[in-house]
């Protein structure tokens, strides 16, 4: 069982930055991949950024160049640095950990609101 706790969300103005954190209850060294997903009102949850155990990253097109995902194995924590935020980034952001193929854990989510 893996518990994930997100933090760092909030209300900011367009162009500002936020850093989200996802603290895991277990070591993340062997976790296959971790990621940030987001869900805006009335929309389906979508992948924002993913990082593999080996450090490879993948980003949704609209966040490329603005968001940076990273993981600190020593702290069992994953981060999402979000710069130049836009109103369309407004969503609940969820932390995900895939410990094995098809075996996922989710955090409770943190709200990010970007005003224009």
C-alpha beads as a LAMMPS data file, in Angstrom:
LAMMPS data file: protein, C-alpha beads

116 atoms
115 bonds

1 atom types
1 bond types

-500.0 500.0 xlo xhi
-500.0 500.0 ylo yhi
-500.0 500.0 zlo zhi

Masses

1 110.0

Atoms # bond

1 1 1 0.000 0.000 0.000
2 1 1 1.304 3.418 -0.983
3 1 1 -0.099 6.639 0.407
4 1 1 0.483 9.827 -1.544
5 1 1 -0.043 13.302 -0.134
6 1 1 -0.019 16.335 -2.402
7 1 1 0.661 19.892 -1.312
8 1 1 1.496 23.250 -2.819
9 1 1 -1.676 24.134 -4.664
10 1 1 -3.300 27.525 -4.411
11 1 1 -4.606 30.598 -6.151
12 1 1 -2.220 32.569 -8.334
13 1 1 -2.413 35.067 -11.147
14 1 1 -1.542 34.282 -14.728
15 1 1 2.207 34.299 -15.287
16 1 1 3.061 33.288 -11.731
17 1 1 4.568 30.024 -10.498
18 1 1 3.723 27.204 -8.111
19 1 1 5.531 24.082 -7.003
20 1 1 3.528 21.006 -6.166
21 1 1 4.904 18.267 -3.946
22 1 1 3.840 14.647 -3.600
23 1 1 5.134 12.840 -0.534
24 1 1 4.996 9.042 -0.575
25 1 1 4.640 6.813 2.478
26 1 1 7.197 4.353 1.122
27 1 1 10.486 4.509 -0.725
28 1 1 9.968 5.580 -4.326
29 1 1 13.244 4.158 -5.624
30 1 1 11.620 1.093 -7.120
31 1 1 8.368 2.709 -8.251
32 1 1 8.176 2.276 -12.021
33 1 1 6.812 5.719 -12.746
34 1 1 5.219 8.660 -11.011
35 1 1 3.189 11.405 -12.500
36 1 1 0.956 14.402 -12.166
37 1 1 -2.507 14.253 -13.626
38 1 1 -5.055 17.029 -13.655
39 1 1 -8.797 17.330 -13.955
40 1 1 -10.550 20.556 -14.827
41 1 1 -14.276 21.041 -14.115
42 1 1 -16.376 19.141 -16.622
43 1 1 -13.362 17.491 -18.217
44 1 1 -11.684 14.116 -18.008
45 1 1 -8.532 13.596 -16.021
46 1 1 -5.439 13.998 -18.187
47 1 1 -1.740 13.410 -17.815
48 1 1 0.289 16.565 -17.234
49 1 1 3.732 15.083 -16.633
50 1 1 5.290 11.699 -15.904
51 1 1 8.735 10.642 -14.728
52 1 1 10.047 7.089 -14.833
53 1 1 12.255 5.278 -12.371
54 1 1 15.150 5.955 -14.731
55 1 1 14.437 9.666 -14.874
56 1 1 12.833 9.880 -18.308
57 1 1 10.086 12.466 -18.532
58 1 1 7.037 13.040 -20.650
59 1 1 4.803 16.113 -20.763
60 1 1 1.419 16.996 -22.134
61 1 1 1.927 19.335 -25.074
62 1 1 0.353 22.413 -23.483
63 1 1 2.727 22.349 -20.487
64 1 1 5.979 21.659 -22.320
65 1 1 8.520 24.373 -21.593
66 1 1 6.548 25.612 -18.576
67 1 1 6.308 22.617 -16.232
68 1 1 9.167 20.516 -14.871
69 1 1 8.665 17.205 -13.094
70 1 1 11.309 15.783 -10.776
71 1 1 11.703 13.221 -8.031
72 1 1 13.889 13.105 -4.940
73 1 1 14.310 9.465 -4.005
74 1 1 16.020 10.312 -0.714
75 1 1 12.954 12.284 0.386
76 1 1 10.430 9.946 -1.273
77 1 1 8.930 13.015 -2.883
78 1 1 7.986 14.046 -6.387
79 1 1 7.648 17.641 -7.520
80 1 1 6.016 19.636 -10.276
81 1 1 7.447 23.083 -10.874
82 1 1 4.868 25.110 -12.789
83 1 1 5.963 28.387 -14.339
84 1 1 4.111 30.932 -16.431
85 1 1 0.787 29.547 -15.304
86 1 1 -2.265 30.146 -17.464
87 1 1 -5.972 30.172 -16.593
88 1 1 -6.372 26.945 -18.577
89 1 1 -4.043 25.251 -16.080
90 1 1 -6.780 25.564 -13.464
91 1 1 -7.609 22.070 -12.245
92 1 1 -7.286 19.616 -9.413
93 1 1 -3.835 18.078 -9.668
94 1 1 -3.401 14.450 -8.621
95 1 1 -0.233 12.562 -7.829
96 1 1 0.026 9.051 -9.268
97 1 1 2.420 6.197 -8.602
98 1 1 2.574 3.084 -10.752
99 1 1 4.281 0.404 -8.693
100 1 1 3.728 -2.316 -11.267
101 1 1 1.961 -2.659 -14.589
102 1 1 -1.695 -1.850 -13.928
103 1 1 -1.150 -1.196 -10.229
104 1 1 -1.664 2.506 -9.527
105 1 1 -2.043 4.632 -6.428
106 1 1 -3.503 8.119 -6.283
107 1 1 -3.308 11.069 -3.941
108 1 1 -6.307 13.067 -2.817
109 1 1 -5.580 15.981 -5.137
110 1 1 -4.648 19.613 -4.694
111 1 1 -6.477 22.551 -6.267
112 1 1 -4.627 24.932 -8.562
113 1 1 -6.513 28.044 -9.626
114 1 1 -5.038 30.575 -12.044
115 1 1 -6.812 33.876 -12.434
116 1 1 -6.484 36.049 -15.524

Bonds

1 1 1 2
2 1 2 3
3 1 3 4
4 1 4 5
5 1 5 6
6 1 6 7
7 1 7 8
8 1 8 9
9 1 9 10
10 1 10 11
11 1 11 12
12 1 12 13
13 1 13 14
14 1 14 15
15 1 15 16
16 1 16 17
17 1 17 18
18 1 18 19
19 1 19 20
20 1 20 21
21 1 21 22
22 1 22 23
23 1 23 24
24 1 24 25
25 1 25 26
26 1 26 27
27 1 27 28
28 1 28 29
29 1 29 30
30 1 30 31
31 1 31 32
32 1 32 33
33 1 33 34
34 1 34 35
35 1 35 36
36 1 36 37
37 1 37 38
38 1 38 39
39 1 39 40
40 1 40 41
41 1 41 42
42 1 42 43
43 1 43 44
44 1 44 45
45 1 45 46
46 1 46 47
47 1 47 48
48 1 48 49
49 1 49 50
50 1 50 51
51 1 51 52
52 1 52 53
53 1 53 54
54 1 54 55
55 1 55 56
56 1 56 57
57 1 57 58
58 1 58 59
59 1 59 60
60 1 60 61
61 1 61 62
62 1 62 63
63 1 63 64
64 1 64 65
65 1 65 66
66 1 66 67
67 1 67 68
68 1 68 69
69 1 69 70
70 1 70 71
71 1 71 72
72 1 72 73
73 1 73 74
74 1 74 75
75 1 75 76
76 1 76 77
77 1 77 78
78 1 78 79
79 1 79 80
80 1 80 81
81 1 81 82
82 1 82 83
83 1 83 84
84 1 84 85
85 1 85 86
86 1 86 87
87 1 87 88
88 1 88 89
89 1 89 90
90 1 90 91
91 1 91 92
92 1 92 93
93 1 93 94
94 1 94 95
95 1 95 96
96 1 96 97
97 1 97 98
98 1 98 99
99 1 99 100
100 1 100 101
101 1 101 102
102 1 102 103
103 1 103 104
104 1 104 105
105 1 105 106
106 1 106 107
107 1 107 108
108 1 108 109
109 1 109 110
110 1 110 111
111 1 111 112
112 1 112 113
113 1 113 114
114 1 114 115
115 1 115 116
